Amino acid sequence: MHSNPDNPLLICGRHQLDLTRPVVMGILNTTPDSFSDGGSYYTGSALNLDLVVRRAEQMMAEGAQIIDVGGESTRPGAVTVSEQEELDRVAPVVEALVDKLGALVSVDTSTASVITDSAKKGAGLINDVRALQRDGALLAAAASGLPVCLMHMQGQPDSMQQNPHYDDVIAEVSDFLHARIAACHAQGIPSERIILDPGFGFGKTLAHNLALLRRLPELGDWGYPLLVGMSRKSMVAQLLNRPVDGRLPGSLALAMLAAERGAAIIRVHDVAATVDVLKVLAAVVE
């Protein structure tokens, strides 16, 4: 369960994140259409910054060490938003969470201008489902000096779940992540600033997701911290036939299994319950 014993400290701007034990990343989507919490922080058509700050404060009180802010929905079938719209959703939130709460903010973005602006406003981590493949994203991430999370996704959100296919899901995810690590190194982003995410639910069937979870330690053997996000996803529905608001038990089981297999950062909607699960796991394995 010790995620990265050789280098347990991740430098995230002004924050130092100790990854000796798994930490919880709380999800804060400032989108009107994300699959679980979309629209939660809107009053009419306007983003309500007070609601956003209160939710982040609650997650931090429950034990979230990172708040992950996203302004573009990447749920299956989601359409892309304009650069300006994403900036408008993300910039004020990053600024408020940093200034008012002193939060370690991760920005869930693929867009170069959002990366640059968020870094200037005090964000501590870039979390990109497209692994810095959009125009300018790699350069912006390198210039930010922040750690980056590189995620695997087959296809794009609008079509990724229509017919995902792999000859060998582990080998193909591994090859992609190795290639993106090499691209980061070529741009001057060192290994100590790289986190990996196998991308559960992003262009993958239930069988693909389960295979990745079973063999998660193989990705952990590379020495990079692993970020895992399975909270409330359709894989839980496929396993248990539950609606979004009934997926907590399945999500907690997956969080514990991921932590047991070496995940360093667990990205979730339900912070307090996940923190409890990780405390139980820590007590058993130590």
Secondary structure, 3 states (H helix, E strand, C coil): CCCCCCCCEEEECCEEEECCCCEEEEEEECCCCCCCCCCCCEECCEECHHHHHHHHHHHHHHCCCEEEEECCCCCCCCCCCCHHHHHHHHHHHHHHHHHHHCCCEEEECCCHHHHHHHHHCCCCEEEECCCCCCCCHHHHHHHHCCCEEEECCCCCCCCCCCCCCCCCHHHHHHHHHHHHHHHHHHCCCCHHHEEEECCCCCCCCHHHHHHHHHCHHHHHCCCCCEEECCCCCHHHHHHHCCCHHHCHHHHHHHHHHHHHCCCCEEEECCHHHHHHHHHHHHHHHC
